[in-house]
Amino acid sequence: MTMEAVDPSTGETIATYDTHDEAAVDLRLGRAWDGYVRWRTTGYDERGDLLRAAADELGKRRSDLAELMVKEMGKTIAGAEAEVDKCVTVCHYEADNGEANLAHHVIETEAHRSYVRFDPLGPLLAVMPWNFPLWQVFRALAPATMAGNTVLLKHASNVPGTALAIEDVMRAAGAPEGVFTTLMIGSAMVADVIADDRVRAVTITGSVPAGRKVAAAAGEHLKPSVLELGGSDPFLVLDDADVATAARVARDSRLLNNGQSCISAKRFVVVDDVADAFVEAFVAATEESVIGDPMDRGTTLGPLAREDLRDELHEQVRATVDGGATLLTGGEVIDRPGYYYAPTVLDHVDPEMTAAKEETFGPAAAVLRVRDEDHAIAVANDTDFGLGASIWTEDLERGERVAARIEAGCVFVNELVKSDPRVPFGGVKHAGYGRELGPYGIKSFVNAKTVWVEGQAADRG
């Protein structure tokens, strides 16, 4: 069997790749286990050196990797280059901070010495999406590798070239055999891989249905999992917000990665007192988008990654308009080759309408008008998701008070939601569970082992 890479800007197949059959997968699982047996005995210096070498390789291949991502999933060339740079950053962060973040936690008891040490679990299966095909992988790979685990990658089927390129980067960086392995398989084989005794944990970034399947398989075999399943992030504009700045950032957040980001703002919850001014500025900023070839540096909005994703977004927009929302701009498939969709703003969206209840994965924004702060919080929390939220107010203490009441894994005041290697990332409710990144994320796939020592230390005099 094969996988095809299709250029979303043209709809043309650009490459075909062979997949791995059961025998090939079994061979690679064996390598990952054997690699773990060796890798877990290495010290933090050796692990850090590998990640720094990987960062160097990413830097050397920046242009090629960025162009590959543009061709496979349609992100703009500037966005793709920034993604490579972010992967370099996470490699250096984990190399520089992994040992401290996994240091023994000493706990005072009546024992001579008692502490918690953090040991690796074993091979980790990473089921990754296409929207940030490099960053999502390194976001899992860097901390897992630094903790002494090995990593198996099942990447999205529409970015096979990127999946193999990551393996090549790690090999060129000097990764011992089995420390990182790409599995060229479809989703139908994931459950069997999870069931294999040589796989000790699983992480997935993807849709809610995919997350349910992975969590069920992991649960059946009693293996820990981390799920990051997207969101319908609220962007709260309170009555004392800097409306002009909020509108520009709202545009940037909604159209990030051609609107295909789990942490993009999707529901714009705006207090009535400033709603008209915000909407006017938001629409104007959105209409400044330059739609075109994602390899053109003047382009700010490229195509969606697949035709079915574009068509699904259009159905969500039409259903919301049919439900009574006001279409202010966009709302149509662009008549040109590829999977382009016009940047869209919907006003007077009710919380029960499609664009408010479902995650919209593309350049479509839903404006929900609310009476006041309490109403804004209620509407923001009225969702099955809980990944991130953005709050806009000139009163920073007010922003923190509101943040405390928001049901989300991360809240940003006067900033768009973003991931950063230094702080944990993840969600609640249907956005998933567990954390990646920072001092919490690196502990997601370790054995927090209690060590209790009785007796007196030997006299070394």
C-alpha positions, 0 to 999 in steps of 0.5 A: 500500500502507499500514502500520497502527499497532495499539494493543497494549493493545487490539488495535485499529487506530489509524491507517493510513499510505501507503507509498512506492513505488519512485519516491518512494524514488528521489526521497528517495534523491536528496534524501539524496545532494544533502543530503549534498553540502551537509552534509559542507561544514558545520562542527561549529558548524552541525551542533551547532546543528542537534542542539541545535535538535532537542533543543529540539523533542523537549523541546517535543513530549515529551508528544505523542511519549511518548503516540504511542509508548505507543499504537503499541508499548505501553511505559508512559507513564513509560518513553516520557517517559524515552525522549524525555529520553534522545534530548535527552541524546544530541543534546546529547552529540554537539553538545558532544563530536562535534568533539573525538571526531573531532579529527585524530589526529596520528601522529609519523613522518618526515614533516613532518606526518602525521595521520588525519582523519575525514571523512563517508562519505555517506547512511546507511541506518538500519534500526530496530526498534519497541521503542525507536522514538525512542531507537534512531533518535536513537542513530544519527542524532545521531552520524552527523549530527554527523560530516557524514553524512545519514540515511535511516530505514527504521523498523519497520512497526508504528511508522509514526507515530513514524517520521514524527514524527522527520522532523517534529522534524528539519524543525522543528529546521531540518534542510536538505532531505535531512539526515534522511529517513524511508522508508515502506517494508517490509523487502522493499525494504531490499536495493534501497536498500542496493544504491543507489550513493547509500547509502554505509553501513547500520546495523541494530538488530533480529533475527539473521535481519534482521541476516544479510540486511542484512549480506549486502546490505551485504557484496555491495555493499562497504558498511560496516555496524553490527549490533546484534542483541539478546542473551540477557544474563546477570545473574551473582549471586555468593556475596558479592552483596547479594542483596536489591538484586540481586533488585530490580534483576534485576526492573527489568532483566528487565521494562524496556520490558515485557521487550522490550529487547535489553539486559534481563537474561534469564538469571539465573546464580546461585551455589548458596550464595545461589540460594534467597534470591535466587529468593525475593526475585526472585519477590516483586519480580516479583509486585509488578508492576502490570499495566494500561493503559500510559497509567496512571501506576500501571502498571509492566508493559504489553502486548507490542507484537504478538500474535505476539510474545506467543504466541512468548514463551508457546511458549518458556515452555511449552517450557522448563517441558516440558523440566523447569524449575520455573514459580514465577510467571506463565507465562500469557497474561492474559485481557484485551484486548490483548497482555498476558503475566504476568511469569514466573520459571522456576527450575532452567533448564538451559543447553540449555532453550529459555529459556536458548538463545533470546532471550526478548523479553518478561517471562520470566526464566530462573534457572540455578543454578551451583556457583561463580564459574568455573561462573557464567562458563562458563554466562554465556558459553554463548550465541550472544549477547554484548551485555551482562552484569551482575555482582553482588558486594560485592568490586569488584576481583573484579567487574572480574576476572570482567568481563574473562572475560565475552564481551560488548560491555559489562559492568556491575558492581552495575548493570543493563546500559544504554546511555549516550551517553558510552560505546560500545555494541554486542556480539559473536558473534550480538549483532552487530558495530560500535559506537554512541555515545561516541568510538568510535561516532561513528567507525563511519561515517567515512573514517579518512583518512591525510594525509602531508605532506612538505617544510618549512612555508612561511616566513610571516615 
